[in-house]
Amino acid sequence: MNNTEQQFLKALDDKLWKAADKLRANLDAANYKHVVLGLIFLKYVSDAFEERQEELLERFKDENDDIYYLPPEDYDGNEDYQQALLEELEVLDYYREANVFWVPKPARWSTLKEKAVLPVGTVLWQDDAGNDVKLRSVSWLIDNALEEIEKSNAKLKGILNRISQYQLDNDKLLGLINTFSDTSFTRPVFEGEKLHLHSKDILGHVYEYFLGQFALAEGKQGGQYYTPKSIVTLIVEMLQPYSGRVYDPAMGSGGFFVSSDKFIEEHASEQHYDASEQKKHISVYGQESNPTTWRLAAMNMAIRGIDFNFGKKNADTFLDDQHPDLRADFVMANPPFNIKDWWSESLADDVRWKYGTPPKGNANFGWMQHMLHHLAPTGSMALLLANGSMSSNTNNEGEIRKRLVEEDLVECMVALPGQLFTNTQIPACIWFLTKDKANGMVRNEKKRDRREEFLFIDARNLGFMRDRVLRDFTNEDIAKVADTFHAWQRGEGYDDVAGFCKSASLDEIKKHDFVLTPGRYVGAQEQEDDGEPFAEKYPRLLAELEACFWEGERLMAVVRDRLTSVAADEGGA
């Protein structure tokens, strides 16, 4: 993406967020996201539908297209031909074959924009029974569009959140519709320059941006469904999901699935494949207990055109596993840290606790073993957890960790810097596990035998402060960690780097009592020798220190004099 495209997206983010944020005066953050994200969803599916219509129309008229071409001579004049084209554009199968959601006429954005300005009570159309359908309110018009889409797309049934319950003014919703309409998502232009961005790219970006903003607006609650993009990207780049089944048992808004989709796109050139074809070799499975977040995830997938299986409903992952028979090639998750109230007595003898029963007061190793249970024999997984998981011996945690190491399931541990999350300051790490360290393939490249070897990466010094509160990774940071991991897996181009990475043996981990904190293994970062002999450096540094002390004493005297003067003046007054 070039600089102009980035500027366009930033300007668009700001514009749409300012428009949406006006709703906060009438709704709290937990509710107004439903209105905004619902409209973003409608805008996207309508744009994608219209793009497909334009494509189909060209193919219908293309005499070189053996499949879609409609010869004009087969019809009685141009009027009949044009009518045939319009009717053909309304054939549902044309859209499903291209993985495009069918959008009925009442749900299309052009309909919303046209009908929303009409007076309440205006007849809009007739229903199937021939009865007049009148405009009740703009929120009703939007809800009707959402309902029509659900009816026509079974996978979205019960997913799309209605907005009438929030009782928003017609004018506010109309303003939001106009703002969303006032940008060409299919033919974007920025400062007179035509951009090569597709509507899917633009609206996908906007959706992602809004999820992040809502997470910030909601604070802790928002963090239930949003994981920082850089962490998600890091995990995906390290696991490299080119093909296979991808599973997230605490999926939130589905960030790992989106990032996996982007991963395939971004690596198409270097791996010499067609991205759209390669995506057909990925299938995603998720689960989420929060009903709101479960719906957001489904909408997120729809926006991206990603086929998905999120189970029949939102449900507790431990108590109501929606994918009991799934064995995934890639499992990745950022579950809530240190959950205390997760246990049920029905879990006491659960088949998932192969490496030890997790503590009733902390779900960390429950998540880990659930993920291992769903991992295919040659699969790999990544799990974000609090740092305590690497060293705690409380209530069987130490024994479980020991079993995981002894059975050679742990592949890599990554210590993360602080301030990466919007909703917690708890230091975090990433566990990378696999069931088969003797083998493994990444596309056409074989991994080496890594049995009884463990990679430790200390990434705490990486990243930059995006603002006064949040830290982020650069693309270079992500590449540094991922490339180190891949080089170690291949056995080519890897070397231990003091203070950053270390390949440790099982014996070394035993010496540390199975504590997996990277800092214990990587050591201190080597300091570059500046070439100045110590005999010369010492007196110089001592002189600088004494000068600092002297300057400090001088400034202290100045402050005392000024305070004394101020006190004398006030006393005289």
C-alpha positions, 0 to 999 in steps of 0.5 A: 500500500502506497503513501497516498492510499494510506493517507486516504484511509486515514482521512476516511477513518477520521471522517467516518468516526467523527460522524459515528461518534455523534451518536455517543450523545444518545447511546453508550459505547456498548450500544452505538457500535451496533448501529455503526457496524450494522451500517458498515456491514450493509454498505459493504455487502451492497457494494460487493453485490453491485461490483458483482453486478457490474462484472456480470453485466460485462460478461453477459455482453462479452461475446468471447465469454463462453459461459455468460454471454447473452447474444442480443440476436436471441431477443426481440429488439433492444428493449427485450434484451435490456430487460433480459439483462436486468432479469439475469442480474437478479439470479441468486446463483451468480452471486453465491458462486463468487462467494458474494452475499445476495442482497435483496432490493429492499436491503441495497444501499441505493434503496436505503439512501433513496427511501430514508429521506421520504416522509414517514408514512410514504408507501415504499413498495408492495409486499408479496401479498400485494399490501402497501409497505409504508416507511415507519422510521429510518431505523425500521428501514435499516432493520428491514434491510438486515432482516431481508439479508438474513432471510436470503443468507442462511449463514447470517440467520440470527446474526445481525443486530437490529437497531430500532431498540435504541430509538435514534432520531431519523435525522441522526441516522439519515446523516450517518447514511449520507456520510457513508454514502459520500465516499466512493468505495468502489472508485476511490479518489484522493486529492485528484488521484485515482486509487487502486483499492477495492471496496472490500479492502476499504470497508474491511479496513474501516471495520477493523479501525472501528472495532479498535476505536470501540475497544478504546471507547469501552475500555475493559469491556471492549477488550473482550472482543479486540486483540491488538492488530500487531500481536495478531499479525505476529502470531499469524506470521510465525505460524504461517497458515497457508492452508488447512483448518484454523481454529480460535476457541476465544475468537472475539471479533475474529481478528486471527481469521482476518489476519490469516486471510491477509497473510495469504494475500501478502505472501502470494508474490513470494510464494508464487500462487494465486491468492484467491485460489489459495484461500480456498484451502483455508477453513475457519472455525471459531467459538465465542461465549458473548452473544454480541461479540459472536455476531460481530465476528460473523459480520466481520467474516461476511465483510471479508468474504471469508467462509466460516463455522462458528457453531450453532450459537454463542456458547461457553467453550469449556462447557459447550464445545461447538466443535467437539470433533475438530482437529485443526492444523492451526489453533490460535487464541487470546483468551481472557487472562487469569479467569477465575470463575470458569470451573464447573464440576462437570469438567472434573474428569474431562478428556481434555485434561491430558496433562493435568487438571487445571486449577479451579481458580485460573483458566490459563492451562484449561485454555491451553489443554483445550487447544491441544485437544483440538490440535491435529497430530501435525498441527501448531498452535499459539496462545497468548497468556499472562506471564505468570503462566511461564513460572507459576507453581500454584495449584498444579500449574507447575506440574502441567507445565512440566508435563508439556515440556517433558512431552516435548510439546513446547516449541517457542516462548515469546516474552512481550513488552508491556502496554500492548493492550487497551484493557489490561496492563498484565505482562503477557507472553506467547506460547507456541506448541506443536505435537510433532517437532520431528517433522512439519512442512511450510508449503514446500519447505520442511522443518528440521527435527527439533525434538528436545530443543526449545526456542526462547525470544525476549521481545520486551525491548521491541516496539514503539509508543504509538501514543502516551498509553499504547505500545505497538510493533513495527513491521520490522519488529514482527519480521525480526521475531518471525524470521528468527523463529523460522530460521530456528525451525529450518536450522538455517541462518539461526544464531543465539543473540544475547538478550534476544533469543536462545535455543535451549535444551531440555537439560537447561530447562530442567536446571531452571525447574521448568520455568519458561521465562525467556529472560532466564535463558537469553541472558543480558544484551551484549554492549558494544565496546566503544574502544575507550580504555577503562583507565581513561573512561573512569576519570572522564565519567567521574568528572561528568558525574561531579559536574552534574552534582555541582550543577544540581546544587547550583540549581537547588540554591537558585530555587531556594533563593526564589522561594525565599524571595516569594515568601518575603514578598507575601509576608510584606503584603 
